Amino acid sequence: MKKFWSNLSETYKIFISMLLFIMFIQLGTMYYIWSFESKVLLNKVTKNLTYQLNTEVKLLENHMQSLQKELNFLSTLEVMDDVLANDVDKRITVLLEKKSKDLGEGIVLLAKRDGQIISSSTQNYNEDEYLEFSTTLHTSFKEGEEVGSLHLLYPLKSLASLKSNNPHQKLWVEKISNIKNKQIDENSIVVSKSLKGVLAKWRLLLSYEKESALESLREIEKILLAAFLASLLALLFVVWRLSKKQIKILEHTQGVLELKRTFLSTMSHELRTPLGSILTLTQHLMVSSKVGDDEVEILGRIENSSEHLLGMINGLLKLSKLESNMMPVNKEKVYVLNIIEEMIEIVEPLIEEKGLKLIREISTQDVLIDTDVNLFKQVVMNLLSNAVKYTDKGEIITYLRKEEDGSYAFTVIDTGIGIAKEKQKALFQEFYQAHSREVSHSTGLGLALSQKMAKLINGEITIESEGLNRGVKAVFRFSAL
């Protein structure tokens, strides 16, 4: 087992450690829930029942309010003035009977004058078996004068026949005085709530069988436990298979990458010295009086080629450091606008030499952030240099904006040769050259290195272009380290 663990890569060790930690937490949680489920789960069921009861209370109270509104509306009809005139004919009775039939639920409507019933939708009923709603009748020809009252009787048996969608639940209404004297059912979870309005002396109750509640939750626990165990076994099997087959591949890959980084670093250092000598000797010969004009032209070509090779070697050195995480990041407070203006001043002579127009649109105040000055400068310089290199006519626009998320975006827009859309996905690959035919002396490392350096200082570069000969928009988004 120790040999197996020592042969694992750090990635697999972290993965397995995290897996064991998660398993420990999961099993501990399951044990806690299983041991104390009666209290925890019943409290949860009680909360759900309370929420459900509140909904039922609202529905019942709204229904009662709608009945009161129906009664109030009925009292405003002009035909009710007949109560005052003692003209109690069949019109009122027919109206009450029709309205009682429309409302349903066994509702009885009746009109009273001086406390005496003068009209009713039903003759045979017992008022003790009904819940009473009432409203005052006023005359329409003499404002404010009461002429009687209108009553709605709601059968109590309708309240007793409330139903719940769950067969293990029971929903009913009882008077508060009855509930105080009633024994609590220990086999059920019971919640209750006082009602308002005409039902002010009543409470709505909702019960749920404990056995059914716990049974459903226990089933859920069993399913969760089984799923966790199955997932754990599957993950362990995958880890075992992958570790057995891929550990050698990973070690080989790491070795190859290390050899690559060592080779790049060593060869770059070895090549820089002779190239430096070549450049020094070439520049010395170019200013010598013994060298003719033809020879100076040839020496100039040698100088350009040497500088191109030296730039590529320096790029390879930076790439090696970035890939091996050896590129130092020195955090310090920096005024961003000062750096950007400094980089623009460096490339401004090149812009003027090509007859291009430079437009600055810096719409934000100077920003002070923590970042690495050298890396920041290299990223900004690369974007500006690319814009000048690939633009022969037109203009270059630069601006700095603050984004909604608090970060900043430095943008360079040119009217140069643009980039074909099918080539834009590979722009940040090492040694990729989107314009190898149009522009010479390009190593294909600039954007790849800039992107890696941008990410080191909490930034990112995006390149957009509508196509060839339609310019490029390069955006460097960054925030403080």
C-alpha positions as CSV (number, residue, x, y, z in Angstrom):
1,M,0.0,0.0,0.0
2,K,2.9,2.4,0.9
3,K,4.5,1.6,-2.5
4,F,1.3,2.2,-4.3
5,W,0.8,5.6,-2.5
6,S,4.4,6.7,-3.1
7,N,4.1,5.9,-6.9
8,L,1.0,8.2,-7.2
9,S,1.4,11.6,-8.6
10,E,0.5,14.6,-6.4
11,T,-2.7,15.2,-8.4
12,Y,-4.0,11.7,-7.5
13,K,-2.8,12.0,-3.9
14,I,-4.9,15.2,-3.5
15,F,-7.8,13.6,-5.3
16,I,-7.8,10.5,-3.1
17,S,-7.3,12.6,0.1
18,M,-10.3,14.8,-0.8
19,L,-12.4,11.8,-1.6
20,L,-11.6,10.2,1.8
21,F,-12.3,13.5,3.5
22,I,-15.7,13.8,1.8
23,M,-16.5,10.2,2.7
24,F,-15.7,10.9,6.3
25,I,-17.9,14.0,6.3
26,Q,-20.8,12.2,4.5
27,L,-20.7,9.2,6.8
28,G,-20.5,11.4,9.9
29,T,-23.5,13.4,8.6
30,M,-25.5,10.2,7.9
31,Y,-24.7,8.8,11.3
32,Y,-25.8,12.0,13.0
33,I,-29.1,12.1,11.0
34,W,-29.7,8.4,11.6
35,S,-29.1,8.7,15.4
36,F,-31.2,11.9,15.9
37,E,-33.7,11.5,13.1
38,S,-36.8,11.4,15.2
39,K,-36.3,14.9,16.6
40,V,-34.7,16.5,13.5
41,L,-37.1,14.9,10.9
42,L,-40.2,15.5,12.9
43,N,-39.3,19.2,13.4
44,K,-38.8,19.4,9.6
45,V,-42.2,17.8,9.0
46,T,-43.8,20.2,11.6
47,K,-42.4,23.2,9.7
48,N,-43.7,21.8,6.4
49,L,-47.1,21.2,8.0
50,T,-47.2,24.7,9.4
51,Y,-46.4,26.2,6.0
52,Q,-49.2,24.0,4.5
53,L,-51.6,25.0,7.2
54,N,-50.9,28.7,6.6
55,T,-51.9,28.2,3.0
56,E,-55.1,26.4,4.0
57,V,-55.9,29.2,6.4
58,K,-55.6,31.8,3.7
59,L,-57.8,29.7,1.4
60,L,-60.5,29.3,4.1
61,E,-60.4,32.9,5.2
62,N,-60.5,34.1,1.5
63,H,-63.6,31.9,1.0
64,M,-65.3,33.3,4.0
65,Q,-64.5,36.9,2.9
66,S,-65.9,36.1,-0.5
67,L,-69.2,35.0,1.1
68,Q,-69.3,38.2,3.1
69,K,-68.8,40.2,0.0
70,E,-71.6,38.3,-1.7
71,L,-73.8,39.1,1.2
72,N,-72.8,42.8,1.2
73,F,-73.5,43.0,-2.5
74,L,-76.9,41.4,-2.1
75,S,-77.8,44.0,0.6
76,T,-77.3,46.8,-1.9
77,L,-80.0,45.7,-4.3
78,E,-83.0,48.0,-4.4
79,V,-85.4,45.2,-4.0
80,M,-84.3,44.9,-0.4
81,D,-86.1,48.3,0.3
82,D,-89.3,46.2,0.3
83,V,-88.4,45.1,3.8
84,L,-89.0,48.7,5.0
85,A,-92.3,49.0,3.2
86,N,-93.5,45.6,4.5
87,D,-93.9,44.6,0.9
88,V,-92.6,41.2,1.5
89,D,-93.7,39.4,-1.6
90,K,-92.3,36.6,-3.6
91,R,-89.6,38.7,-5.2
92,I,-87.3,38.7,-2.2
93,T,-87.9,35.1,-1.4
94,V,-87.3,34.1,-5.0
95,L,-84.1,36.2,-5.0
96,L,-82.8,34.6,-1.8
97,E,-83.6,31.1,-3.0
98,K,-81.8,31.7,-6.4
99,K,-78.7,33.3,-4.7
100,S,-78.6,30.4,-2.1
101,K,-78.7,27.9,-4.9
102,D,-75.9,29.7,-6.8
103,L,-73.6,29.8,-3.8
104,G,-74.2,26.1,-3.0
105,E,-72.6,24.3,0.0
106,G,-76.0,24.2,1.7
107,I,-75.9,28.0,2.4
108,V,-79.1,29.6,3.8
109,L,-80.0,33.2,3.1
110,L,-82.6,35.1,5.2
111,A,-83.8,38.7,5.8
112,K,-84.8,40.1,9.2
113,R,-86.8,43.2,10.3
114,D,-86.9,44.1,13.9
115,G,-85.2,40.9,14.7
116,Q,-88.0,38.8,13.0
117,I,-87.4,36.7,10.0
118,I,-89.5,38.0,7.1
119,S,-88.0,36.0,4.2
120,S,-85.8,32.9,3.9
121,S,-84.4,30.7,1.2
122,T,-85.1,27.6,3.3
123,Q,-87.8,27.0,5.8
124,N,-86.4,24.1,7.7
125,Y,-83.0,24.6,9.4
126,N,-81.4,24.8,12.8
127,E,-79.3,28.0,13.4
128,D,-77.0,26.1,15.9
129,E,-75.7,24.1,13.0
130,Y,-74.7,27.1,11.0
131,L,-72.0,29.8,11.0
132,E,-73.7,33.3,10.7
133,F,-72.7,36.2,8.5
134,S,-74.8,39.4,8.6
135,T,-75.0,42.9,7.1
136,T,-77.3,45.8,7.6
137,L,-80.0,46.9,5.1
138,H,-80.3,50.6,4.4
139,T,-83.1,52.4,2.5
140,S,-82.2,53.9,-0.8
141,F,-84.6,56.9,-0.5
142,K,-83.6,58.0,3.0
143,E,-79.8,57.9,3.5
144,G,-78.5,56.2,6.6
145,E,-81.8,54.7,7.8
146,E,-81.6,51.0,8.7
147,V,-84.5,49.0,7.5
148,G,-83.4,45.5,8.6
149,S,-80.6,43.0,8.1
150,L,-79.6,40.3,5.7
151,H,-78.0,37.0,7.0
152,L,-76.0,34.2,5.5
153,L,-75.9,30.9,7.3
154,Y,-72.9,28.7,6.5
155,P,-73.3,25.0,7.5
156,L,-70.8,23.8,10.1
157,K,-70.7,20.4,8.6
158,S,-69.0,22.0,5.5
159,L,-66.1,23.1,7.8
160,A,-65.9,19.6,9.3
161,S,-65.6,18.0,5.8
162,L,-62.4,19.8,4.8
163,K,-60.1,17.5,2.9
164,S,-56.3,17.2,2.4
165,N,-54.7,15.8,-0.8
166,N,-52.5,13.6,1.3
167,P,-54.4,10.5,2.6
168,H,-52.2,10.4,5.7
169,Q,-53.2,13.9,6.6
170,K,-56.4,15.3,8.2
171,L,-57.7,18.8,8.0
172,W,-60.6,20.1,10.2
173,V,-62.0,23.1,12.1
174,E,-62.8,23.1,15.8
175,K,-63.8,25.7,18.4
176,I,-60.9,26.9,20.6
177,S,-62.8,25.9,23.7
178,N,-63.0,22.3,22.5
179,I,-59.3,22.1,21.6
180,K,-58.2,23.0,25.2
181,N,-60.0,20.1,26.7
182,K,-59.1,17.6,23.9
183,Q,-56.3,15.1,24.5
184,I,-53.3,15.2,22.2
185,D,-52.9,12.4,19.7
186,E,-49.3,11.1,20.2
187,N,-49.4,9.1,17.0
188,S,-49.8,12.2,14.8
189,I,-48.1,15.5,14.3
190,V,-50.7,18.2,14.8
191,V,-50.4,21.9,14.0
192,S,-53.1,24.5,14.5
193,K,-53.8,28.2,13.8
194,S,-56.4,30.7,15.0
195,L,-58.8,32.1,12.3
196,K,-59.9,35.6,11.9
197,G,-63.1,37.4,11.0
198,V,-66.3,35.4,11.4
199,L,-64.2,32.4,12.4
200,A,-62.5,34.3,15.2
201,K,-63.5,31.7,17.8
202,W,-62.3,28.8,15.7
203,R,-58.9,27.2,14.8
204,L,-57.9,25.3,11.8
205,L,-56.0,22.0,12.5
206,L,-53.8,19.9,10.3
207,S,-52.4,16.5,11.4
208,Y,-50.0,14.0,9.8
209,E,-49.4,10.4,10.9
210,K,-45.9,10.2,12.5
211,E,-45.4,6.7,11.2
212,S,-46.0,7.8,7.6
213,A,-43.8,10.9,7.9
214,L,-40.9,9.0,9.3
215,E,-41.3,6.1,6.9
216,S,-41.0,8.3,3.8
217,L,-38.0,10.1,5.2
218,R,-36.3,6.9,6.2
219,E,-36.7,5.6,2.6
220,I,-35.1,8.8,1.4
221,E,-32.2,8.2,3.7
222,K,-31.7,4.7,2.5
223,I,-31.7,5.8,-1.1
224,L,-29.2,8.6,-0.3
225,L,-26.9,6.2,1.5
226,A,-27.1,3.6,-1.2
227,A,-26.4,6.2,-3.9
228,F,-23.4,7.5,-1.9
229,L,-22.0,4.0,-1.4
230,A,-22.4,3.2,-5.1
231,S,-20.8,6.5,-6.1
232,L,-17.9,5.9,-3.7
233,L,-17.3,2.5,-5.1
234,A,-17.4,3.7,-8.6
235,L,-15.0,6.6,-7.9
236,L,-12.6,4.2,-6.1
237,F,-12.7,1.9,-9.0
238,V,-12.0,4.7,-11.5
239,V,-9.1,6.0,-9.4
240,W,-7.6,2.5,-9.2
241,R,-7.9,1.9,-12.9
242,L,-6.5,5.4,-13.8
243,S,-3.7,5.2,-11.3
244,K,-2.7,1.8,-12.7
245,K,-2.7,2.8,-16.3
246,Q,-1.8,6.4,-16.4
247,I,0.7,7.0,-13.6
248,K,3.6,6.1,-15.9
249,I,2.2,8.3,-18.7
250,L,2.0,11.2,-16.3
251,E,5.5,10.7,-15.0
252,H,6.8,10.3,-18.5
253,T,5.0,13.5,-19.6
254,Q,6.4,15.4,-16.6
255,G,9.8,14.2,-17.5
256,V,9.5,15.3,-21.1
257,L,8.2,18.7,-20.1
258,E,11.1,19.1,-17.7
259,L,13.5,18.1,-20.4
260,K,11.9,20.6,-22.8
261,R,12.2,23.4,-20.3
262,T,15.8,22.5,-19.5
263,F,16.6,22.3,-23.2
264,L,15.0,25.7,-24.0
265,S,16.7,27.4,-21.1
266,T,20.1,25.9,-21.7
267,M,20.1,26.4,-25.5
268,S,18.8,29.9,-25.1
269,H,21.6,30.9,-22.8
270,E,24.2,29.2,-25.0
271,L,22.9,30.9,-28.1
272,R,22.6,34.4,-26.6
273,T,26.4,34.7,-26.1
274,P,27.6,34.1,-29.7
275,L,24.6,36.1,-31.1
276,G,25.6,39.0,-28.9
277,S,29.1,38.8,-30.3
278,I,27.9,38.6,-33.9
279,L,25.7,41.8,-33.3
280,T,28.6,43.6,-31.6
281,L,31.1,42.8,-34.4
282,T,28.5,43.5,-37.1
283,Q,27.7,47.0,-35.7
284,H,31.5,47.6,-35.3
285,L,32.1,46.8,-39.0
286,M,29.2,48.9,-40.1
287,V,30.8,52.1,-38.7
288,S,34.3,51.2,-39.9
289,S,35.8,53.4,-42.7
290,K,37.3,50.3,-44.4
291,V,33.8,48.9,-45.3
292,G,32.1,50.1,-48.5
293,D,28.4,50.8,-49.0
294,D,27.7,47.4,-50.5
295,E,29.2,45.7,-47.5
296,V,27.3,47.9,-45.1
297,E,24.0,46.8,-46.7
298,I,25.0,43.2,-46.3
299,L,26.1,43.8,-42.7
300,G,22.7,45.5,-42.1
301,R,20.9,42.4,-43.2
302,I,23.1,40.3,-40.9
303,E,22.3,42.7,-38.0
304,N,18.5,42.4,-38.7
305,S,18.6,38.6,-38.8
306,S,20.7,38.5,-35.7
307,E,18.3,40.8,-33.8
308,H,15.4,38.6,-35.0
309,L,17.1,35.5,-33.7
310,L,18.0,37.2,-30.4
311,G,14.4,38.3,-30.0
312,M,13.3,34.7,-30.5
313,I,15.8,33.4,-28.0
314,N,14.7,35.9,-25.4
315,G,11.1,34.8,-26.1
316,L,12.1,31.2,-25.6
317,L,13.8,32.1,-22.3
318,K,10.7,33.9,-21.1
319,L,8.5,31.0,-22.2
320,S,10.7,28.5,-20.3
321,K,10.5,30.6,-17.1
322,L,6.7,31.0,-17.5
323,E,6.1,27.3,-18.0
324,S,8.3,26.3,-15.1
325,N,6.7,29.0,-12.8
326,M,10.1,30.7,-12.4
327,M,8.9,34.1,-13.7
328,P,9.0,36.3,-10.6
329,V,6.0,38.6,-9.8
330,N,6.9,41.7,-7.9
331,K,3.8,43.4,-6.6
332,E,3.9,47.2,-6.1
333,K,1.6,50.1,-6.3
334,V,1.4,51.5,-9.9
335,Y,-0.3,54.4,-11.6
336,V,-1.7,52.6,-14.7
337,L,-2.1,55.7,-16.9
338,N,1.5,56.7,-16.4
339,I,2.7,53.3,-17.7
340,I,0.3,53.3,-20.6
341,E,1.4,56.9,-21.6
342,E,5.0,55.8,-21.3
343,M,4.5,52.8,-23.6
344,I,2.6,55.0,-26.1
345,E,5.5,57.5,-26.2
346,I,7.9,54.7,-27.0
347,V,6.0,53.6,-30.1
348,E,4.8,57.1,-31.1
349,P,7.9,57.7,-33.4
350,L,7.1,54.4,-35.2
351,I,3.5,55.6,-35.6
352,E,4.6,58.9,-37.0
353,E,7.1,57.2,-39.3
354,K,4.3,55.2,-40.9
355,G,2.1,58.2,-41.2
356,L,-0.6,56.8,-38.9
357,K,-3.0,58.8,-36.8
358,L,-2.9,58.1,-33.0
359,I,-6.1,58.7,-31.0
360,R,-6.2,58.6,-27.2
361,E,-9.5,58.2,-25.5
362,I,-8.6,57.8,-21.9
363,S,-12.0,58.4,-20.2
364,T,-11.1,57.4,-16.6
365,Q,-9.0,59.0,-13.9
366,D,-5.6,57.7,-13.1
367,V,-5.8,54.3,-11.4
368,L,-3.5,53.2,-8.6
369,I,-3.4,49.4,-8.3
370,D,-1.0,46.6,-7.1
371,T,0.6,44.8,-10.0
372,D,4.0,43.9,-11.5
373,V,5.3,46.9,-13.4
374,N,7.6,45.0,-15.8
375,L,5.0,42.4,-16.8
376,F,2.3,45.1,-17.2
377,K,4.6,47.1,-19.4
378,Q,5.5,44.1,-21.6
379,V,1.8,43.2,-22.2
380,V,0.9,46.8,-23.1
381,M,3.9,47.2,-25.3
382,N,3.2,44.0,-27.2
383,L,-0.4,45.1,-28.0
384,L,0.8,48.5,-29.2
385,S,3.7,47.0,-31.2
386,N,1.4,44.6,-33.0
387,A,-1.0,47.4,-33.9
388,V,1.8,49.4,-35.4
389,K,3.4,46.4,-37.1
390,Y,0.2,45.3,-38.9
391,T,-1.2,48.7,-39.8
392,D,0.1,50.5,-42.9
393,K,-2.5,53.2,-43.2
394,G,-5.4,54.7,-41.1
395,E,-5.3,55.1,-37.4
396,I,-4.7,53.5,-34.0
397,I,-7.1,54.1,-31.1
398,T,-6.2,53.5,-27.5
399,Y,-8.5,53.9,-24.5
400,L,-8.8,52.8,-20.8
401,R,-12.2,52.0,-19.3
402,K,-13.4,50.8,-15.9
403,E,-15.7,47.7,-16.2
404,E,-18.9,47.0,-14.2
405,D,-17.2,44.3,-12.1
406,G,-14.5,46.8,-10.9
407,S,-11.8,45.6,-13.3
408,Y,-10.2,47.7,-16.0
409,A,-9.8,47.3,-19.8
410,F,-7.0,48.7,-21.9
411,T,-8.1,48.6,-25.6
412,V,-6.1,49.0,-28.8
413,I,-8.0,49.3,-32.1
414,D,-6.2,49.5,-35.4
415,T,-7.2,49.7,-39.1
416,G,-4.6,47.2,-40.2
417,I,-4.7,44.0,-42.2
418,G,-7.0,42.2,-39.7
419,I,-7.2,38.5,-38.9
420,A,-9.2,35.8,-40.7
421,K,-11.9,34.5,-38.4
422,E,-10.8,30.9,-38.8
423,K,-7.3,31.8,-37.5
424,Q,-8.4,33.7,-34.4
425,K,-8.9,30.7,-32.2
426,A,-5.2,29.8,-32.4
427,L,-3.7,33.3,-31.8
428,F,-2.4,32.5,-28.4
429,Q,-0.7,29.2,-29.4
430,E,3.1,29.2,-29.2
431,F,4.9,29.8,-32.6
432,Y,1.5,30.4,-34.4
433,Q,1.7,33.1,-37.1
434,A,-1.5,34.3,-38.6
435,H,0.4,36.6,-41.1
436,S,3.5,34.6,-41.9
437,R,3.3,35.6,-45.6
438,E,2.4,39.3,-45.1
439,V,4.8,40.2,-42.3
440,S,8.4,38.9,-41.9
441,H,10.5,38.7,-38.7
442,S,7.7,37.4,-36.6
443,T,8.4,34.6,-34.0
444,G,4.8,33.7,-33.2
445,L,5.6,34.0,-29.5
446,G,4.4,37.5,-28.8
447,L,0.7,36.9,-28.0
448,A,1.4,33.6,-26.3
449,L,3.9,35.2,-24.0
450,S,1.7,38.2,-23.4
451,Q,-1.3,36.1,-22.5
452,K,0.8,34.1,-20.0
453,M,2.2,37.2,-18.4
454,A,-1.3,38.8,-18.3
455,K,-2.6,35.9,-16.4
456,L,0.3,36.1,-13.9
457,I,-0.9,39.7,-13.0
458,N,-4.6,38.8,-12.8
459,G,-5.4,39.8,-16.3
460,E,-6.5,38.4,-19.7
461,I,-6.1,39.4,-23.4
462,T,-8.8,39.0,-26.0
463,I,-8.4,39.6,-29.7
464,E,-11.3,40.4,-32.1
465,S,-11.4,41.0,-35.8
466,E,-14.1,41.1,-38.4
467,G,-11.8,39.5,-41.0
468,L,-8.9,40.4,-43.3
469,N,-8.3,44.1,-44.0
470,R,-10.9,45.0,-41.3
471,G,-8.6,45.8,-38.5
472,V,-8.1,44.3,-35.0
473,K,-9.5,45.1,-31.5
474,A,-7.2,43.9,-28.7
475,V,-8.4,44.2,-25.1
476,F,-6.3,43.7,-22.0
477,R,-8.6,43.3,-19.0
478,F,-6.8,43.5,-15.6
479,S,-7.4,44.0,-11.9
480,A,-5.2,44.5,-8.9
481,L,-3.2,41.5,-7.6
